[in-house]
Each structure stands twice: as structure tokens, then as C-alpha cells.
């Protein structure tokens, strides 16, 4: 079977199923494992798919965005593991920025009860922060219902009032070449601004965010440390020497 024919079969399978295994493609195309792995690498380079352990998955749409409720229910165990480690980086006397991301939301339960100031654009974060007695400031601006985030010009102007020791960010996509991305340009601008005002920046993302590219760029890959639950071996070399990645295991 010719290479273009195999590629067409792979892309059709992904369109129908979302995820496809190497073994399945081998059987359908009567090809060797090395051939299929080479096909997947080529298609990933062309940005048609992303490789996962044992196969490939379909890339999400550039504008695809789940609601906060949908995000919160996905990969919850991994998010809490990442969030717990991220919270351990917060030190007494820190002024930190908490983005409106669902993994960042999970940090709140683990934050230390000590001298700490939090600024956030996530109005879903407020009950947890207030109940813990943490001094909290929320940005002004437009309340975006889908992600429970405060965005817009007023949010950017509010950010100018602060400087942070650390910021903690959620993203939709992480790519070695295209950096951190999210579907909403206005939300991206708020994230970008907070990173620029922070001494240290951390992106909290489970392994499904790697190789994804959304519509609006937040920052280059080197501008934040990534905290994740898993980094597949085939991706490790792509990020080597580009940024710091902390893989958290249970």
C-alpha cells in the first residue's frame, strides 16, 4: 500500500473514532509497526494528529473550548495531583496570581494557611479562597460564563496594579514551536499579562494538552515551567532544552 493511501486511512479512522491504535492501523493496512510509526510522525509534523502512547489522537479544533463544568470533570485525579504539587511551591509571604483554569482551581484546597495574597480572574475560585481566610483580590472586567473567567480591557488594566512572586496558569495547548495557546484571544491577553508581571510562571496541564494548538497564543514555551502528570518518551526530546518540565507522579 502506498504512503498516501495509508495516511488517508489513518486520518479517516481518526475522524470517525478520535483515537486510533497502532495495532489497528497495522492490521487494516497490512503494514509493519515501524512503517506506521513513521506515518504517524509524518502526520504529526504536518499537524494532522498528535501521537499518544500506542497510537494517535485527533487534534482539537483551534476554537474548541469546553465549559468550566466540562473541564472540571475531565482527568480529575491527574489535575489534583498536579495542583497539589503546584500548591507546595507557594511560600509564606507570596503574592500569587491564580488563573481561572480548572486545574488551578484544584490548587485552592491545598494552599497553605499562612501569610499569602491571591489575585485571580476566576470567580469560581472565590468561595474556596474566602473560606480559607486567604486575602483575595479579583480583577474587574467582563465575566465570561463559559470559563468563569474575568476578561477584557478592564481586567488588563486591573492587572497593572499588581506584581506577583508566582503565577499559575491553565492552557488548552502546549507546543514546542507554537508555545502556550487558548481558544479565546481576550483570555489569552489576560494570561499573557499575568505571566509578564510574575517573577516565576507555572503552567498546570495534564498530558492531553501536549501537541495541541489553539487559536490565540499566550506565551512562548520557555516563558513558564510546565507541571504535568506525564510526558511521553516520544515528546521528551521536543521539549529538551526549551523549558523546564516537572512530571508529578502519585
N, C-alpha and C positions, 0 to 999 in steps of 0.2 A: 504494500500500500504506500502511495506517495505521501510525502510530508504534508502538503496542503489538505489532503483527504483526512489524515489523522487529526490535524488541527481543527478541521470543520466538525468532526465527530466529537472531539473534546469540548468545543465551545457549545455545541448543541446539547450535550449532556449537562453542562453547567447551567445552561438556560432553563432546562427542564427541572433539574434537581437542586441546583445551588451548590452542592458539594459532590465531588466525584473522587473515587479511589483509584490509585494507580493500577491495582489488580483488575478492576473492572474495565479500564481502558485497554489494558494488555489483552484481555480476552476478546473484547469487541474488535480490536484492530489486528489481532494475531501478531503483536509486536513484543519485543523484549523490554524488560524493565528499564535498561539503560536508554533505550530509544524514547520511551515515554517520559522519562525524567528529563531528557534533553528537550523534548517537545514542550513540557511544562515550563522549563526555564526560558525557552524562547518566547512563549506566550506571555510569561510574566514580564519579561523585558519589554514586550510590546504593550504592556498594561491591559491585557485582556483578562487576566486572572491573578490570583495570588496563591502561592504554594502553601500548603499546610502539611502537617505530619501525615505521610501516607497518601497524599493526593493533592487536590487543589479545590479552591472555593471561588465562587463568583465575587467580583468586586462590587461593593455597594455603589449606588448612584451618587454622583457628586453633590446632589442636593438632598439626598435621602437623610431624614432626621427623625429619630424616634422621640416620642414624648418622654417626659421625666418618669412617668409611671412605667412605661415600657422599658426604659433603660435600667431602672432600679431593680427590675425583676430578672434581668439577664446576668448570668455569671456572678451571682451574688456572693458565693463563697470566695471566689477569686478576688472580687472587689474588696471584701472585708479584710482579706489577708494583706492586700496592697495598702489599704487605708490604715491598718494597724501599724504597719512599718512606717508609713509616712508620718503618722502622728508621733511616733517615737523620735522623730527628728526635731520636733518642736521643743525649744528650750525655754526655761524661765526667763521672763522679760522680753520675749519675742513679740514683734508686731508682724502678724502674718495676714496674707490675703488668701481667702478660700473662694475659688471659682464655683460656679453653680453646677458643676458636674456631679453625676450620680455616684462616682467612686469617691470624690471629695466629700460628698455628703456623709458617706460611711465613716470618714475620719472623726467626725464630731464626737461620737461615743467614746473614742479612745484618747481624746485630747486631755492633757494633764490639767489638773485643777490647781493651777498656780498663776502667778502674775503673767498675764497674757492678754494681748489685744488682737481682736479679729476684725478685719474689714471684709465684706462679702457682697457679691451681687446676686446671691442665691436666696430668694425669700423663703424657700423651703428649709433653709438652714437655720432660720431664726429661732423656732421653738426649742431645738436642741441646744443651741448656744446659750440662750437665755436661761433655760432650766439648769444649766451647769454653772450659772453665775459668771460667765465669761463676758468681759467688756466687749461689746459688739457694735460696729458701725455698718450700716447698709448704704450702698450707693443710691443716689436718686436717678430717675430715668424712666424709660418705658418698661413696663412689666410684660415680658414675653411669656404667654401662657403655656406654650408647648414645652419649654425647658425650665420654666420657673426662674428665669434669669432677668436681671435688670440690665438693659442695653441702651444704646443711643447716645446722643451728644451730651446729655446731662450726666450720664454715667461716666463718660470720658472726662468731663470737667470735674466731677466729684473725685475721681482718682488722683487728679493733680494735687489734691490736698494732702496726700499721704506718701510715705516711703516705707518699704517693707524689708524685714530681715529675710523672709522667705515667702514664696507664693506657691500654691498648689493648684494645678490645672487639670481639667479634663479635656480631651480632644477626641475627634472622630477618626482621624487618620494620622499615621506616623510613617514617614517615608524617608530613606536616607538622602534622596536628592531633593524632594519637594517639601521636606520638613513636616511641621505640625499643621493640620488643617481641620476645618469645621465647615458645615454647610452654610452658615449664616455670616455674611460679611460684617454686620454690625456687632455680632457676638465675638467674632474674630478680633475686631479692633479693641474691644474691652480686654480680652485675654492678652493681646499683644502689649497693650499699655501697662497692664499689671506686671508682666514679665520685665518690661523695661525699668520699672520702678523698684524692682526687688534685687536684693543682694544675691540671693540664690533662688533658682526656679526649678520646680519639680513637676513633671508630667506623670499623672497617675493613669495607667492604661493597662487593661488586660491584653493578652496575646492576640486577640482578634483584631486589634487596631493596627497591627503592623502591616505594611504594604498597602494600606488603604489611602486614598487621596480624595479629600472632599473639595468643595468649591473654593473656599476662602482660606488663604494662608494666614497662619498665626505667627510663626517664627521659624527660623532655620533650626535644623536638628541639633546643632551644638549649643543652642541658647538655653537648654534645660536638661536636667538629669531625668532619665526615664526610670520609673519604678513600675515593674510588671511582674506577672506571675510565671511567665515562661518566654524564653527566646529560642525558637527553633534553630538547630545547628545550621541549617541552610541560610539563615538570615544573619547569623552572628558576624560573618566576615563583612557584610554590607555596612554594618554599624561600627566595626572596629576602627578606632582612632577618630571617629566622628563625634561621639558623645559618650557620656557615662551612663551605663545601664545597670540598675540593681535588680536582680531577679530574686524575688521573695518566695521562699518555699515554706510549707507548713511545718 
